[in-house]
Amino acid sequence: MGLERSGPAHTLIVPLTAVTWKELTLLTEQQVARSWSTLFKGTITEKTFEKAESLLQSLRPESPLRHRLANELNEIRKRHLQQSNA
């Protein structure tokens, strides 16, 4: 069984025993950037950080966007902790 690509999100069709459905969808950098910008507009909770980490993991390890967003996430975490401790 070969791999097939379909749609703009580059969804891979593979046997279900190999991966979970969550792992199948590879978002484009544009989709990640758009989701990222809306993620931190509301109240920031632990769930927000989990979603942000998930978005980061959907990017290639060598992606400049991944590096930039990882740094941004670290800064947001620091500020969130400072505000929580104040």
N, C-alpha and C positions, 0 to 999 in steps of 0.2 A: 504494500500500500504506500503510495507516494504522498508527498505533501502538496496541498493545493492552497492557493492564495485567493482571497475574494474580498472585495470591498476596500474602502479607503483606510480602514484600520488594520489592514494586513492580517486578517484572521487566518490562522493556520488550522487546517483540518487534519487531525492526527487521531490515532486510536485512543479512546478514552482511558485505557489502562496506562498510557504513557504519561499523561499530564492531567491536571484538573482543568475545568472550563475556565477558571479565573486566569490561568496561565496562557490560554490560547490567544487572547487579544493583545496585540502589540500596538499601542497608541502611537500616533505620529507626534513629533515634537510640537507641532502647532496645537494638537488636541491637548497635550499635557500642559502647555503654557496657558491655554484658555481655561482649563480646569483649575490650574494652580491659582490663577488670578481671582477666581470666584471662591476658592476654598477658604481664604483668610478674610473675607469681607464681613463675616458674621462673628459670633462668639467663638473663641478658640477653646476647644476642649481636647482631651486626650484622643478622641475619635478623629479630630481634625489632623493631629500629628500622624495618626495611623494612615489616614487617607493620603497625606502628603508623602509619607514613606513609600506607600504603594505606587504613587505616581512616579516617584524617583526610580523605583525598581523597574518600571516599564520602559525606561530609557536605556540605551546602550551605555555600558560603563565608561566608554571613552567620549561620550557626548558632552560638548561644552555646556549645553543647557542643563544637563544633570549636575555638572560641577557647580554651576552658578546657583541652581535651585537648592542644592545641598548646603551651600554656604548660607544662603538666605534662610533656610530652615533652621540652621544652627543659631542664627541671630534672632529669629522669631522665638525660638525656645528660650534663649537667654532672657529676652525682654518679658516673656510670659512668666518665667520663674521669678524675675525681679518684681513684677506686678503682684504675683501671688504671695510673695513674702513681705510685701509692703503693708 
